[in-house]
Amino acid sequence: MRVLGIDPGLTRCGMGVVEGSVGRPLTLVDVNVIRTSSTLPVAERLVSIEKGVDAWIEEHRPDAVAVERVFARSDVSTVMGTAQASGIAMVCAARRGLPIALHTPSEVKAAVSGSGRATKQQVGAMVTRILRLDAAPKPADAADALALAITHIWRGGAQARLEQALARSRGGLRP
């Protein structure tokens, strides 16, 4: 399975593609950050993010897209920008019919480090170890995007199988 992880942000939108399956070593395909200038109008910044996400989907052809679930922080402007970038990422994936999963920050931290309270440095260190990299991806948004992709590969496949089994037990799907 190939997953595009997206750590949404208006200034820095982390993008990471990981390939693999549960019980097998995972492989880094690509990682980077889409950057937009805070001096540009928000609408132009969102168009830049959309173009960047579209280009990544086109280039890497993921099987699924994992996006960080937006959660309330004290700074409303940060939450708004994150939510807007998240919406753009989901629209880009949905337009192509790709499955979209939302993972909370604590779920991602727990998946890659074993603790839902892990620091950004701990997450970066574990991403480095899991993907057998020489150094942690920089900035942290890039490492977070990879952590999202890893989480989806490790947890998303199992969740999808559980949902299919429940649907079958209710008569919704045939085996």
Protein Blocks (a to p, Z undefined) as FASTA:
>chain_A
ZZddddddfklccddddeddehiacddfbdcdddddfkbcfklmmmmmmmmmmmmmmmno
pabdcdddddddfblmlmmmmmmmmmmmmmmmmmnopacddddfklmmmmmnopakbcfk
lmmmmmmmmnopabdcddfklmmmmmmmmmmmmmmmmmmmmmmmmmmmnopacZZ
